[in-house]
Amino acid sequence: MIDLDQYFQRIGYAGVATCELATLRSIVLAHATSIPFECLDPLAGLAVSIEIDAIFEKLVCRRRGGYCFEQNALLAAVLRRVGFEVDELSARVWYNTPAGTTPPRTHVFLAVTVDGIRWLADCGLGGSTPCGLMELDRIGVDQPLLGETRRIVRIDGRLVPTFMHQVRHGDAWSDIYEFTGEAMPKSDQAMANWWAGSHPESKFRKNLIVAVLNRDGTRYALVNKEFVHRRSSEVLERIEIGNLDHLLDLLCERFGLELPKPDAAAFLSGGILPQD
């Protein structure tokens, strides 16, 4: 059961719960800057539940983070409680995908309709989570967000209308994810969640990944042994992580994740960091 007051306390939202665009913007930004993206459970070989009660207990009550099937499920449930019309859509993530490979369709994002306009809302994209809302049907037009520019373009040559979500770094556009607008029912999310959280070839089973957006538009990202603070493509700070204690300090100070050392050691049993 979703407790709105407890959720709003978790994300630091003190506004009203009204079905208006300003409310939607504020909730999405507060969520993205308060609940970090992380894949600690898959890395430890633990199953990721996408039942809403389990998600609420993990992300809100235990103040952990999660990936898209947790983050956006929680956000969707909250927005529906407030009164918004929300659709959960499927996507194929191209961001940081090695050249020559086609990624599986293992991402879910939200389309939220307000006054007849559909808005893309996504708090589950790790180091590339949008800094706000995008107009989902505004094709080929630059959309300035907090400190960055994004757009949605149509991909030519597809049998069905297909679109790409892109972000601009300097003068170049980077592909984030493609989508057709097809809904992603819970049965499909369960299959994709199993692959993302349990398949041995999933990047979440092989890498330590933690990320969060900051209120000033900068980002913290931790991938295996490296922590980076960046603004768009500009690196503001880079730290090499030496051991488990160093990692625990960074997780607490930069991401708000307070993990007991035995739990953290279990999460990192794959040998990403030394255990002492």
Secondary structure, DSSP 8 states (H G I E B T S, - for coil): ---HHHHHHHHT--S---SSHHHHHHHHHHHHTTS-EE-HHHHTT------HHHHHIIIIIS---B-HHHHHHHHHHHHHHHT-EEEEEEEEE-TT--TT----S-EEEEEEEETTEEEEE-S--GGG--SS-EETT-BT--EE-SS-EEEEEEETT-SS-EEEEEEEETTEEEEEEEE-S-B--HHHHHHHHHHHHH-TTSGGGT--EEEEE-TTS-EEEEETTEEEEEETTEEEEEEE--SHHHHHHHHHHHH-----HHHHHHHTTTSSS---
